[in-house]
Amino acid sequence: MEQFSVAETTPYLSLLAALSYGISSMAMVFINKAVIMQYAHSMTLLTLQQLATTLLVHIARRTGHTKAKAIEMTTAKKLLPVSLFYNANVAFALASLKGVNIPMYIAIKRLTPLAVLITGFFSGKGKPTTQVALSVLLTALGCIIAAIGDFSFDLFGYSMALTSVFFQTMYLVLVEKSGAEDGLSSIEIMFYNSFLSLPFLLFLILITGEFPSSLSLLFAKSHSFTFLVILTLSLVMGIVLNFTMFLCTIVNSALTTTIVGVLKGVGSTTLGFVVLGGVQVHALNVAGLVINTAGGLWYSYAKYQQKKNRPAKLISDVEAHQK
């Protein structure tokens, strides 16, 4: 495992990082959906993903395959709140996939910029540009229209997805304010995040009663070769997704990561209609998803124009950490 800095960035590396993040992010949605369809214990799944990440980086560090530093208490304290919000976001997102089809899941997750803008406005960041505000409102309108036309509407799934949006917003705002990630490599950020997550996740699966029944089901499912392959893919892709997300942000820019995320969403929405099932096609639902996607693309263009018209400086953009 190598670590990268801005100084080492080449056009090839920038393109590779962006493509890797887009592909892994899109693949992760479908893989997690496939796992959840057979193994409903989403928090145990997230715990296994974070445990696999922690062990891999630790082994790589001890064997000299990465230059990542050991855990430092000062940095760990700064990143602890970020890690808690991050994992709450992912946990509720996984739970939502139990009842929400992939196109609607992506549409709901596109509400995050709206929540971030509202939070920023009330925290004194000022008004967004007209294009940004209108594109975000269009995205939200599309989500509402799509939900009205969703014949497979699942109240629990929608509630979990909206709760995930809330925690993702808190995570993004906290990252922007704390600047806790400055000076850390993509490997180190991933290592801290996964390591700090484990006590929190273990506590959750115990108090919710998910453990030990989740472990019993895992052993029962272990006789299925198909399930083991999907679970292994989920664990591996959890590592790949976190790494490529942070890497793309480091070697490119926050804006690039945002645009890749939106384009990934377009591809995932399209594939979601034909892969893994669960989508009942309705004109209102499709129209809402088209409007939602158009809003997402308009938002990316508006952010690009905003970045283009600013003086050259370091820009902290919370949307970079959306997944």
Secondary structure, DSSP 8 states (H G I E B T S, - for coil): -----GGG--HHHHHHHHHHHHHHHHHHHHHHHHHHHH---HHHHHHHHHHHHHHHHHHHHHTTS-------HHHHHHHHHHHHHHHHHHHHHHHHTTTS-HHHHHHHHTTHHHHHHHHHHHTT-----HHHHHHHHHHHHHHHHHHHT-TT--HHHHHHHHHHHHHHHHHHHHHHHH-TTTT--HHHHHHHHHHHHHHHHHHHHHHTT-TTHHHHHHHHHTT-HHHHHHHHHHHHHHHHHHHHHHHHHHHS-HHHHHHHHHHHHHHHHHHHTTSS------HHHHHHHHHHHHHHHHHHHHHHHHHHTS-SS----GGGG--
